[in-house]
């Protein structure tokens, strides 16, 4: 059986991205590998073995074009309201909390936030399938 282990995004400014993912999601640098033309930074926390890989291409000055195929990353939290308040107090600007309702009932409570490179991130209340 296959196991998902990481997702990779390209970022322009390593320090800015590491700071964002640490302050907003508590992700810490698990490993940093420097190569001649790029740097790989693996971020993780104690919640899960899944990692976010940041790729920083040396010499890149132009922001990346995310295209129309990228959707979002997603994190689940125990207390959505408290996390949104904490993130706001830390100086970031998450979107308002939304609800996804289906004929079967409330499916999700969530908000989105955008990282420094324009990647959308969904933050979901832990419930149902979003554990």
C-alpha positions in Angstrom: 0.0 0.0 0.0 1.3 3.4 -0.9 1.7 6.1 1.7 1.7 9.9 1.0 4.9 11.4 2.5 5.1 15.0 1.2 3.9 17.7 -1.1 6.3 20.2 -2.7 5.8 23.8 -3.5 8.3 26.3 -5.0 8.8 29.4 -3.0 10.7 32.6 -3.7 12.0 33.6 -0.2 13.0 30.7 2.1 13.1 32.7 5.3 9.7 34.3 4.7 8.1 30.9 3.9 9.7 29.1 6.8 8.5 31.9 9.1 4.9 31.7 7.7 4.5 28.0 8.0 6.0 28.0 11.5 3.9 30.8 12.9 0.6 29.8 11.2 0.8 25.9 11.3 3.7 25.1 13.7 5.7 23.4 11.0 9.4 23.3 11.8 12.4 22.6 9.6 12.9 18.8 9.7 15.8 18.9 7.2 17.4 21.4 4.9 19.5 20.3 1.9 21.5 22.8 -0.1 22.5 22.0 -3.7 24.3 24.1 -6.3 21.2 25.6 -7.9 18.4 25.0 -5.4 17.6 24.3 -1.7 15.1 21.8 -0.3 13.5 22.5 3.0 11.3 19.8 4.6 8.8 21.1 7.2 6.8 18.9 9.6 5.2 18.8 13.0 4.4 16.2 15.6 0.8 15.7 14.4 1.7 13.6 11.4 4.5 12.2 9.4 3.5 14.1 6.3 5.9 16.8 5.2 5.7 20.0 3.2 8.8 20.3 0.9 9.8 23.9 0.0 11.9 24.2 -3.1 13.9 27.4 -3.4 15.6 27.8 -6.8 18.7 30.0 -6.4 18.8 33.2 -8.4 15.0 33.2 -9.0 13.6 36.7 -8.6 10.2 36.5 -10.3 7.2 35.1 -8.4 6.0 31.7 -9.6 2.9 31.5 -11.7 0.6 29.1 -9.9 -1.5 28.4 -12.9 -5.1 27.3 -12.9 -4.4 23.7 -11.9 -3.3 24.2 -8.3 -6.1 23.9 -5.7 -4.9 24.1 -2.1 -3.1 22.5 0.8 -5.3 21.6 3.8 -4.7 21.4 7.6 -7.2 20.3 10.2 -7.3 21.8 13.7 -9.2 21.0 17.0 -10.6 24.5 17.4 -11.1 26.5 14.2 -12.3 29.7 15.9 -9.3 29.8 18.2 -6.8 29.0 15.5 -8.3 31.8 13.2 -8.0 34.2 16.1 -4.4 33.2 16.9 -3.4 33.5 13.3 -5.0 36.9 13.1 -3.3 38.1 16.3 0.0 36.9 14.8 -0.5 39.5 12.0 -1.8 37.3 9.2 -5.1 37.8 7.4 -7.1 34.6 7.1 -10.5 34.7 5.3 -13.7 34.5 7.2 -14.9 31.1 8.4 -17.3 29.4 6.0 -19.5 26.3 6.2 -20.0 23.7 3.6 -23.5 22.2 3.9 -24.9 19.2 2.1 -28.4 17.7 2.2 -26.8 15.2 4.7 -25.9 18.1 7.0 -22.9 20.3 7.8 -19.9 18.7 6.1 -17.2 21.2 7.0 -16.3 24.5 8.8 -13.2 26.1 7.3 -11.3 29.2 6.3 -8.6 29.9 3.8 -5.3 31.7 4.1 -2.8 32.6 1.5 0.9 32.0 2.0 3.6 34.5 0.9 3.9 33.0 -2.5 0.1 33.0 -3.2 -0.6 29.3 -2.4 -4.1 28.8 -0.9 -4.3 26.8 2.3 -7.6 25.5 3.8 -7.9 25.2 7.5 -10.7 22.8 8.6 -12.3 22.1 11.9 -11.6 18.4 12.8 -14.8 16.5 12.3 -16.1 13.8 10.0 -13.6 13.0 7.3 -11.3 15.9 8.2 -9.4 14.4 11.1 
